[in-house]
Amino acid sequence: MRNIRFGIIGYGFMGQTHAETIAKLEYAELAAVCDIDAAKRPAEQAVEFFDNANEFFAKGRFDTVIIAVPNHLHLEMVEKAAKSGKDIICEKPAAMNAEELQEMITLTQQAGVLFTVHHQRRLDQDFQTAKRVYEERAVGEVYVIKSSLYGFNGNMHDWHIYPHYGGGMLYDWGVHLIDQLLFMVPHKIQTVNARLRNVINANVDDYFNIQLTFENGLIAEIELGTYFLNDSERWFERHWFIGGNEGSCVIDGFQPEARLVRTSELLTNTPSKSTITHAGPTRSFGNPPPGRILTESVAIEQTAHSMFFDNFVKAKNKQAELLVKPAEMLRLMELVDLIRKSSEDAQSYPFDK
Ligand SMILES: NC(=O)c1ccc[n+]([C@@H]2O[C@H](COP(=O)([O-])OP(=O)(O)OC[C@H]3O[C@@H](n4cnc5c(N)ncnc54)[C@H](O)[C@@H]3O)[C@@H](O)[C@H]2O)c1
């Protein structure tokens, strides 16, 4: 297989994270870096450094660029990269909106270069485990999926707190969480209802709640709060709840723990007893009797983010399709645009894609 010579533009948090990953890949090397901040020059002498994007694309001796500049610059860098014939891995969100992304797709198609977006969270172990549970119908017919992520300090920083640069949590984490759902559920979305809030950040969203209804009736809810306080154990982590007609699956954490939860017997259409619970008189709610709730452990998928690059090198050598395809990104970005509109107008909208 042909090795990849990478160039990275934007050598901040994510650019440097990519450099660390590349250093561990046997089929890749870091050839060049570009950042307008000369203090970001890498220590390694063998890596060419540029502080100007035009020179980087014109003179840098690399074949694939990773674009890791702030979000409002993705289109500009994709255009420069396509025109200089480089294959492209662009950081998420691919673009500020679907219109920009369509322009990127056209530019890269015209130039005949590979174009993908770094949605490495398709390889998160919790997500891959949820996807397998869904696909294997381990909880029967799934009617609801809840995907959530909570934080405790409202943490937003640098350019992420300004809308102009593409700040806010919908662009930051939202696109990952939404992309996972679209990658998992192979049905069209019928309707979108979303609300974004600035809870403790003045200018950008730091809380959102998104409800998607799929054409098969499945309801998905994605919720993220950067300031969403609770004192339950493992609260400040990633959570999945997958509800089916034969049980539920609960997955917690980035180093996930997963379990299937079932009942030992269904009480539908059995003669009822009057029950007074803490909820008052109800036969449907309150605590189940001992032994009624059964729990099974679930094997965790052993995926890693570096598999994104394993796929990319295969795609570059025409041995595989790209894991993250431009058309999928366009659907995601169109949905993100509609999520913003739904929130601004306080309305639900049809999507039908
Ligand atoms: N996939 C993920 O999990 C993930 C995680 C974090 C960030 N990201 C994405 O990575 C991108 C970068 O985010 P970050 O948090 O690393 O930001 P950052 O601020 O840490 O780094 C951005 C870098 O780009 C440089 N830069 C700005 N303008 C430039 C220009 N015109 N030419 C060259 N360099 C320029 C800055 O000097 C800075 O070093 C964003 O698109 C973000 O959404 C993705």
The ligand as an ORCA input file, in Angstrom:
! r2SCAN-3c Opt
* xyz 0 1
  N     -13.107     15.607     15.680
  C     -12.976     16.042     16.918
  O     -13.173     15.297     17.874
  C     -12.572     17.465     17.171
  C     -12.188     17.876     18.460
  C     -11.802     19.203     18.647
  C     -11.828     20.096     17.579
  N     -12.219     19.665     16.341
  C     -12.259     20.581     15.209
  O     -10.925     20.925     14.859
  C     -10.880     22.251     14.348
  C      -9.881     23.054     15.170
  O     -10.340     23.142     16.491
  P      -9.320     23.306     17.723
  O     -10.121     23.125     18.953
  O      -8.115     22.462     17.494
  O      -8.933     24.855     17.587
  P      -7.587     25.550     18.068
  O      -7.947     26.982     18.277
  O      -6.978     24.818     19.209
  O      -6.619     25.419     16.812
  C      -6.844     26.092     15.610
  C      -5.488     26.498     15.038
  O      -5.697     27.070     13.755
  C      -4.779     28.148     13.594
  N      -5.227     29.039     12.528
  C      -6.235     29.947     12.553
  N      -6.348     30.553     11.364
  C      -5.436     29.983     10.541
  C      -5.071     30.183      9.179
  N      -5.699     31.096      8.400
  N      -4.076     29.420      8.663
  C      -3.409     28.530      9.430
  N      -3.701     28.312     10.748
  C      -4.708     29.021     11.282
  C      -4.732     28.796     14.976
  O      -3.562     29.589     15.147
  C      -4.760     27.555     15.880
  O      -3.444     27.102     16.190
  C     -12.317     22.771     14.422
  O     -12.948     22.597     13.189
  C     -12.966     21.893     15.475
  O     -14.365     21.781     15.344
  C     -12.591     18.371     16.137
*
